[in-house]
């Protein structure tokens, strides 16, 4: 499924191959994805979890309601992949896009949206009238299988490219409304942009320049937050100190932010 505009607008990275051309880039993975999308989605999520060091969260946090937004045993991934393959594939895509900064092309979004809407139309048509031709349903099922294969192949090529770069993963490139599965010793990581100006910057003791960080909902002492350096725009990590809760702010020395681990 395409990302929300407020999230998609922050992405700038390009896929190694677009969705339309992905079958030619890796024909065997495409055939595997078409014939057994459940297995490939399961394998792909395991790869992504190993790459990011995150625990398993149902649907990668796309539907963070109650226990669905909490880390679960990785064996639960089997249920997700085999009961909801389309959602599992979309969740893998969501992880790649938000963790490694990959934006869809217009063609990518059109293909995915068209397939989803067409499947809804057939489903609604069946509820209204049982006389929907079997041939039409079969054609839609074939289209879904092809698009799933294309998505899995595009994502597979991207994962292999990221692995080939052999660069350590230090956190998500971008956050969105859905909470991200958190890495060990971290809770939900939310990226916030802090600009200089009244209330945003200040001078601490010893003329040390500081920036104000607001703790987002669901975070608390010990939570690692991804923030943006007010001057350079670089993504950094800071830890919420003891005694500071959601909605409260704390000051972070700019020097500490500069020396923090870069995210993305």
Secondary structure, DSSP 4 states (H G I P E B T S, - for coil): -PPPHHHHTT-----SS-TTTHHHH-HHHHHHHHH-HHHHHHHHHHHHHHHHTBPEEGGGGTT-SGGGGSEE-GGGHHHHHHH-HHHHHHHHHHHHHHHHT-PPPHHHHHHHHHHHHHHHHHHHHHHH-TT--HHHHHHHHHHHHHHHHHHHHHHHHHHHHHHHHT----S-S---SSPPPPBTT-----EEE--SSTTTEEE-GGG-EEEEEEPPTT--TT-EEEEE-TTT--EEEEEPPTT--TT-EEEEEHHHHHHSPBP-
